[in-house]
Amino acid sequence: MSMWGMNDGAALSGAAKFTNGAATFIDGASGSNTTFTTDALEAGDCVIGADGLLYRITAVASQTAATLDRNYEGTTADNQTVLRVKLPRHIKITNDDGTGKSLQDLGVFGVSKAEADAGVDNLGAVAEVLDGSCHRTVPAVTVAAPPTNTIAVAKVVVADNTIGITNHGLRTGTKLTYLSSSGSVITGLANNTAYFVISKETTDSGTTFGQVAALGNSTFALASSLSNAQAGTAIALTGTGHAAQTLIGDTATATATLTVGKVSKIAIASVGSAYTSAPTITIAAPATETVDASDAAVCVLADNEFVVASAFYAVIATGDEVTYAHGGGTAVTGLTTATLYYMIKSGTSNRMGLATTRARAIAGTNIAFTVVGAGSSHTLIGQTPTATASLGMGSAGTTVGASQVSHVGWVKKTIGTGGRAGRVFYETLVAASSITGDSEDLATPDS
């Protein structure tokens, strides 16, 4: 898995201005307009200033203004082409006193040691595909649940304390919740309770990961805790339960952050467990803006603009996508219902126009409104964000031992407390765990 962005050194759109002593850089006085949000510039990215120095982005306020981590040090320079650099995403930006934030905290996903230890069955990263537009409030992010495993009575072998799921591929330490529905429980287990898998994963896994009596691709035992799973201490099963009982992993959760109506960050709140493939990510659509396009005071023909709610006006930017529909009436002449357009945010408060392309929107070329529409329920709906997920480091598999974790590799170790004796922080790379290809590397348990 690459730790690097795919657009290192990519030029941002438009010409920007750097001002000596200022902590922001903005749209230039001439040349094409900057489109920082459209270009997906985000906190954690770095830009190369006109002075040749590297500056980290701490916030993107709009299409035309972004905040730097310190005041610009060079001579004021206008109409500059700006190069964006994606840093390795596991690096921590550390101040002289040792404080700071990781790029993960700033909304740029990497892989932490905990995520790597969790293996291939947990959510490892969420990448935005579309950042959406016109969101007035933070949209809900929904992560699909991992698969549910129904446990047949015949698959509970009390003599071996094992449960059978054909080609389960579960790794030792995977967290599962047992649900007995309305029937009798497997004696030894409790309804709606979390347990941890003990699985004999490879022939050289060693005794640490449990000696399950009935080895194979389809059986495993359960432990009452992660430490017991690692030690191979299985729960004794003395009853088989009923035909509708299930085992399911935790559903991952994530949250979004908005910047000027767009989703600028998706943070993983909990990584989940027992995923066999990357889950679907769903992000809520923005609220609909309704306008009375039959009212000449709302559909202003002289300026080719709509008057919209102040809350809608506050979260739009020129070049943002929006879909117009006549809402059961008659479309404004010049527009076509159920059609995607690009907004032009007017310099007059609470007004906006439409363009046929993003380039025309940025150039300020409005579509001409020649006749007001009919009906009071014309709508403007922003773009719904989309995202994709990936699981933890490694490769998934459907048989025991096939799901393997890539070695964690090297992690940063910081020495020093920040006190009088520890003012200098020494940072070095150390092995996250043994790197000899032994059984620990093959079966690092879930965290």
TIKOL-392447 format. One record per residue (C-alpha): chain; x, y, z. Coordinates in nm, 3 decimals, padded with zeros to 5 digits. Example, Ala and Ser with C-alpha at 12.3 -4.5 7.8 and 13.67 -1.06 7.14 Angstrom:
BEGIN
A;01.230;-00.450;00.780
A;01.367;-00.106;00.714
***
This chain:
BEGIN
A;00.000;00.000;00.000
A;00.147;00.332;-00.100
A;00.188;00.597;00.168
A;00.218;00.871;-00.096
A;-00.040;01.082;-00.274
A;-00.081;01.033;-00.645
A;-00.054;01.398;-00.746
A;00.273;01.516;-00.591
A;00.384;01.832;-00.768
A;00.048;01.886;-00.938
A;-00.025;02.248;-01.028
A;-00.337;02.405;-00.879
A;-00.576;02.584;-01.113
A;-00.554;02.961;-01.148
A;-00.299;03.223;-01.051
A;-00.244;03.292;-00.680
A;-00.093;03.575;-00.477
A;00.152;03.535;-00.187
A;00.190;03.837;00.042
A;00.494;03.882;00.265
A;00.398;03.835;00.631
A;00.048;03.702;00.552
A;-00.074;03.361;00.670
A;-00.305;03.318;00.371
A;-00.256;03.299;-00.002
A;-00.535;03.413;-00.229
A;-00.659;03.449;-00.585
A;-00.428;03.664;-00.794
A;-00.517;04.007;-00.926
A;-00.524;03.883;-01.285
A;-00.505;03.559;-01.478
A;-00.745;03.266;-01.437
A;-00.933;03.236;-01.107
A;-00.808;02.999;-00.838
A;-01.033;02.704;-00.755
A;-00.884;02.567;-00.435
A;-01.188;02.361;-00.326
A;-01.256;02.233;-00.676
A;-00.891;02.128;-00.699
A;-00.945;01.935;-00.370
A;-00.677;02.130;-00.185
A;-00.716;02.024;00.178
A;-00.568;02.062;00.524
A;-00.249;01.859;00.548
A;-00.142;01.925;00.189
A;00.169;02.133;00.132
A;00.227;02.399;-00.131
A;00.549;02.541;-00.268
A;00.550;02.916;-00.221
A;00.687;03.166;-00.469
A;00.992;03.182;-00.239
A;01.058;02.811;-00.300
A;00.974;02.713;00.059
A;00.725;02.446;00.165
A;00.411;02.562;00.348
A;00.148;02.333;00.501
A;-00.222;02.407;00.446
A;-00.421;02.432;00.770
A;-00.758;02.533;00.621
A;-00.925;02.601;00.287
A;-01.176;02.882;00.333
A;-01.306;02.905;-00.023
A;-01.216;02.871;-00.388
A;-00.996;03.180;-00.354
A;-00.839;03.169;-00.007
A;-00.634;02.913;00.188
A;-00.449;02.938;00.521
A;-00.083;02.852;00.568
A;00.081;02.709;00.881
A;00.295;03.023;00.916
A;00.336;03.367;00.764
A;00.469;03.373;00.410
A;00.841;03.448;00.430
A;00.924;03.560;00.077
A;00.872;03.878;-00.119
A;00.513;03.950;-00.221
A;00.444;03.775;-00.552
A;00.125;03.791;-00.759
A;-00.021;03.567;-01.034
A;00.185;03.263;-00.933
A;00.139;02.903;-01.041
A;00.119;02.699;-00.720
A;00.242;02.341;-00.689
A;00.068;02.114;-00.435
A;00.259;01.833;-00.262
A;00.100;01.536;-00.086
A;00.327;01.433;00.202
A;00.355;01.076;00.333
A;00.034;01.045;00.529
A;00.169;00.876;00.839
A;00.407;01.162;00.925
A;00.341;01.381;01.227
A;00.392;01.755;01.194
A;00.579;01.832;01.518
A;00.650;02.172;01.668
A;00.972;02.250;01.854
A;00.802;02.175;02.186
A;00.686;01.835;02.067
A;00.323;01.927;02.017
A;00.148;01.892;01.685
A;-00.094;01.690;01.479
A;-00.058;01.398;01.248
A;-00.179;01.425;00.890
A;-00.438;01.164;00.989
A;-00.577;01.419;01.238
A;-00.580;01.674;00.959
A;-00.799;01.451;00.745
A;-00.539;01.276;00.532
A;-00.551;00.903;00.571
A;-00.252;00.687;00.641
A;-00.207;00.354;00.815
A;-00.128;00.360;01.184
A;00.037;00.070;01.365
A;-00.297;-00.012;01.529
A;-00.466;-00.029;01.189
A;-00.189;-00.247;01.054
A;-00.211;-00.480;01.354
A;-00.584;-00.503;01.294
A;-00.509;-00.677;00.968
A;-00.719;-00.708;00.659
A;-01.067;-00.728;00.806
A;-01.103;-00.374;00.944
A;-01.168;-00.044;00.769
A;-00.830;00.109;00.689
A;-00.908;00.420;00.485
A;-01.187;00.614;00.318
A;-01.111;00.807;00.001
A;-01.343;01.073;-00.140
A;-01.448;01.031;-00.500
A;-01.680;01.335;-00.512
A;-01.675;01.600;-00.240
A;-02.030;01.714;-00.320
A;-02.169;02.065;-00.299
A;-02.430;02.284;-00.128
A;-02.425;02.107;00.210
A;-02.556;02.337;00.482
A;-02.501;02.084;00.759
A;-02.255;01.799;00.799
A;-02.391;01.496;00.611
A;-02.420;01.155;00.775
A;-02.169;00.893;00.662
A;-02.288;00.533;00.666
A;-02.055;00.234;00.640
A;-02.210;-00.097;00.536
A;-02.204;-00.375;00.794
A;-01.976;-00.679;00.764
A;-02.138;-01.005;00.654
A;-02.359;-01.198;00.894
A;-02.266;-01.560;00.955
A;-02.554;-01.794;01.044
A;-02.439;-02.085;01.260
A;-02.615;-02.416;01.201
A;-02.668;-02.639;01.503
A;-02.473;-02.916;01.330
A;-02.172;-02.683;01.296
A;-02.130;-02.645;01.673
A;-01.901;-02.926;01.789
A;-01.906;-02.935;02.167
A;-01.642;-03.209;02.184
A;-01.389;-02.970;02.029
A;-01.542;-02.639;02.146
A;-01.549;-02.531;01.782
A;-01.788;-02.360;01.541
A;-01.792;-02.421;01.170
A;-01.824;-02.165;00.889
A;-01.715;-02.290;00.549
A;-01.393;-02.119;00.437
A;-01.437;-01.850;00.701
A;-01.095;-01.686;00.657
A;-01.116;-01.537;01.007
A;-00.792;-01.446;01.178
A;-00.710;-01.500;01.543
A;-00.828;-01.198;01.742
A;-01.113;-01.103;01.509
A;-01.400;-00.961;01.715
A;-01.747;-01.112;01.658
A;-02.077;-01.058;01.836
A;-02.295;-01.360;01.904
A;-02.670;-01.312;01.857
A;-02.910;-01.592;01.945
A;-03.222;-01.419;01.805
A;-03.523;-01.556;01.994
A;-03.392;-01.910;02.035
A;-03.178;-02.086;02.292
A;-02.815;-01.982;02.312
A;-02.510;-02.197;02.255
A;-02.436;-02.305;02.610
A;-02.117;-02.128;02.712
A;-02.201;-01.813;02.518
A;-02.431;-01.519;02.602
A;-02.665;-01.337;02.366
A;-02.547;-01.005;02.218
A;-02.196;-01.052;02.355
A;-01.859;-00.995;02.190
A;-01.609;-01.278;02.152
A;-01.273;-01.319;01.979
A;-01.172;-01.580;01.724
A;-00.908;-01.847;01.780
A;-00.800;-01.979;01.442
A;-00.516;-02.209;01.344
A;-00.405;-01.993;01.055
A;-00.094;-02.156;00.912
A;00.108;-02.468;00.978
A;00.382;-02.258;01.137
A;00.165;-02.026;01.344
A;00.285;-02.179;01.668
A;00.092;-02.261;01.982
A;00.036;-01.896;02.075
A;-00.264;-01.878;01.846
A;-00.449;-02.177;01.984
A;-00.467;-02.548;01.921
A;-00.817;-02.593;01.784
A;-00.901;-02.965;01.806
A;-01.068;-02.983;01.463
A;-00.825;-02.797;01.238
A;-00.917;-02.686;00.887
A;-01.051;-02.406;00.674
A;-01.398;-02.419;00.827
A;-01.360;-02.432;01.205
A;-01.254;-02.195;01.480
A;-01.301;-02.147;01.851
A;-01.408;-01.842;02.050
A;-01.237;-01.670;02.342
A;-01.381;-01.429;02.598
A;-01.111;-01.165;02.539
A;-00.841;-01.070;02.292
A;-00.569;-01.185;02.531
A;-00.739;-01.523;02.572
A;-00.767;-01.555;02.194
A;-00.395;-01.485;02.160
A;-00.321;-01.742;02.429
A;-00.549;-02.000;02.266
A;-00.783;-02.021;02.566
A;-01.116;-02.127;02.417
A;-01.461;-02.103;02.574
A;-01.607;-02.444;02.658
A;-01.926;-02.511;02.459
A;-02.176;-02.757;02.606
A;-02.485;-02.684;02.395
A;-02.550;-02.621;02.025
A;-02.813;-02.345;02.031
A;-03.062;-02.318;01.744
A;-03.072;-02.275;01.365
A;-03.107;-01.893;01.348
A;-02.811;-01.787;01.564
A;-02.547;-01.563;01.409
A;-02.198;-01.420;01.448
A;-02.124;-01.076;01.303
A;-01.833;-00.833;01.323
A;-01.852;-00.469;01.430
A;-01.980;-00.216;01.177
A;-01.725;00.058;01.111
A;-01.827;00.422;01.148
A;-01.700;00.745;00.995
A;-01.772;01.116;01.015
A;-01.749;01.399;00.763
A;-01.615;01.754;00.787
A;-01.746;02.036;00.568
A;-01.554;02.320;00.403
A;-01.773;02.574;00.220
A;-02.052;02.324;00.155
A;-01.823;02.040;00.049
A;-01.700;01.732;00.231
A;-01.333;01.807;00.287
A;-01.254;01.519;00.520
A;-01.389;01.178;00.616
A;-01.248;01.047;00.942
A;-01.280;00.688;01.056
A;-01.441;00.687;01.400
A;-01.430;00.308;01.452
A;-01.265;00.053;01.224
A;-01.509;-00.236;01.264
A;-01.414;-00.601;01.225
A;-01.470;-00.921;01.023
A;-01.507;-00.754;00.682
A;-01.439;-00.986;00.391
A;-01.433;-00.706;00.134
A;-01.427;-00.327;00.138
A;-01.768;-00.197;00.259
A;-01.988;00.045;00.068
A;-01.974;00.405;00.193
A;-02.289;00.619;00.166
A;-02.293;00.994;00.230
A;-02.621;01.181;00.275
A;-02.735;01.417;-00.002
A;-02.744;01.793;00.054
A;-03.073;01.965;00.134
A;-03.284;02.088;-00.157
A;-03.312;02.462;-00.220
A;-03.664;02.553;-00.341
A;-03.727;02.877;-00.532
A;-04.041;03.037;-00.672
A;-03.918;03.082;-01.028
A;-04.250;03.231;-01.132
A;-04.178;03.539;-00.920
A;-03.979;03.802;-01.111
A;-03.830;03.916;-00.782
A;-03.683;03.567;-00.733
A;-03.600;03.482;-01.095
A;-03.427;03.807;-01.187
A;-03.420;03.815;-01.568
A;-03.217;04.134;-01.595
A;-02.924;03.971;-01.412
A;-02.989;03.606;-01.506
A;-02.988;03.516;-01.138
A;-03.199;03.342;-00.874
A;-03.252;03.484;-00.527
A;-03.182;03.200;-00.282
A;-03.188;03.153;00.095
A;-02.896;03.306;00.283
A;-02.804;02.964;00.425
A;-02.776;02.824;00.071
A;-02.581;03.126;-00.054
A;-02.332;03.085;00.232
A;-02.227;02.733;00.130
A;-02.198;02.763;-00.248
A;-01.897;02.858;-00.456
A;-01.856;02.946;-00.820
A;-01.803;02.629;-01.021
A;-02.000;02.406;-00.783
A;-02.235;02.158;-00.947
A;-02.611;02.181;-00.896
A;-02.911;02.015;-01.060
A;-03.205;02.236;-01.158
A;-03.561;02.102;-01.185
A;-03.891;02.282;-01.246
A;-04.071;02.099;-00.963
A;-04.381;02.020;-01.166
A;-04.415;02.364;-01.319
A;-04.257;02.503;-01.635
A;-03.882;02.554;-01.658
A;-03.732;02.901;-01.676
A;-03.666;02.973;-02.043
A;-03.298;02.912;-02.093
A;-03.289;02.615;-01.854
A;-03.383;02.248;-01.891
A;-03.540;02.059;-01.605
A;-03.344;01.777;-01.436
A;-03.017;01.910;-01.580
A;-02.677;01.959;-01.419
A;-02.540;02.314;-01.422
A;-02.252;02.500;-01.258
A;-02.320;02.783;-01.018
A;-02.192;03.139;-01.034
A;-02.199;03.296;-00.688
A;-02.312;03.654;-00.736
A;-02.139;03.948;-00.578
A;-02.487;04.049;-00.467
A;-02.582;03.871;-00.145
A;-02.813;03.570;-00.171
A;-02.809;03.557;-00.550
A;-02.656;03.310;-00.792
A;-02.654;03.232;-01.163
A;-02.596;02.916;-01.365
A;-02.352;02.818;-01.640
A;-02.334;02.521;-01.873
A;-01.974;02.428;-01.782
A;-01.739;02.485;-01.491
A;-01.509;02.688;-01.713
A;-01.798;02.917;-01.809
A;-01.897;02.949;-01.445
A;-01.546;03.052;-01.344
A;-01.544;03.298;-01.633
A;-01.877;03.441;-01.511
A;-02.074;03.350;-01.824
A;-02.433;03.316;-01.703
A;-02.704;03.130;-01.890
A;-02.956;03.389;-02.006
A;-03.296;03.367;-01.832
A;-03.543;03.507;-02.087
A;-03.882;03.413;-01.935
A;-03.969;03.326;-01.575
A;-04.097;02.975;-01.511
A;-04.433;02.858;-01.389
A;-04.479;02.715;-01.041
A;-04.335;02.799;-00.701
A;-04.141;02.477;-00.634
A;-03.841;02.489;-00.865
A;-03.543;02.317;-00.705
A;-03.166;02.343;-00.690
A;-02.996;02.031;-00.553
A;-02.623;02.009;-00.491
A;-02.404;01.712;-00.572
A;-02.413;01.414;-00.335
A;-02.062;01.318;-00.217
A;-01.931;00.968;-00.278
A;-01.644;00.776;-00.126
A;-01.475;00.439;-00.141
A;-01.328;00.232;00.139
A;-01.029;00.004;00.170
A;-00.947;-00.248;00.438
A;-00.636;-00.278;00.651
A;-00.292;-00.364;00.522
A;-00.257;-00.702;00.360
A;-00.466;-00.924;00.140
A;-00.804;-01.077;00.213
A;-00.873;-01.446;00.177
A;-01.160;-01.690;00.215
A;-00.964;-01.970;00.377
A;-00.773;-01.992;00.701
A;-00.424;-01.854;00.653
A;-00.508;-01.684;00.323
A;-00.580;-01.348;00.488
A;-00.233;-01.216;00.558
A;-00.109;-00.890;00.706
A;00.171;-00.699;00.539
A;00.449;-00.636;00.788
A;00.400;-00.314;00.980
A;00.760;-00.217;00.901
A;00.904;00.093;01.060
A;00.737;00.341;01.293
A;00.857;00.670;01.440
A;00.973;00.671;01.800
A;00.999;01.005;01.982
A;01.226;01.036;02.286
A;01.187;01.329;02.527
A;00.919;01.455;02.762
A;00.921;01.824;02.678
A;01.056;01.910;03.024
A;01.386;02.080;03.099
A;01.579;01.758;03.035
A;01.382;01.667;02.727
A;01.357;01.983;02.527
A;01.525;01.821;02.231
A;01.309;01.551;02.076
A;01.505;01.274;01.910
A;01.308;01.097;01.639
A;01.416;00.772;01.483
A;01.263;00.482;01.294
A;01.237;00.152;01.477
A;01.093;-00.184;01.379
A;00.725;-00.200;01.471
A;00.767;-00.571;01.543
A;00.996;-00.856;01.446
A;01.083;-00.858;01.076
A;01.208;-01.212;01.029
A;00.898;-01.350;00.855
A;00.802;-01.556;01.158
A;00.454;-01.659;01.273
A;00.389;-01.321;01.436
A;00.411;-01.159;01.098
A;00.159;-01.401;00.953
A;-00.093;-01.380;01.233
A;-00.072;-01.042;01.406
A;-00.403;-01.038;01.597
A;-00.676;-00.777;01.576
A;-00.640;-00.479;01.807
***
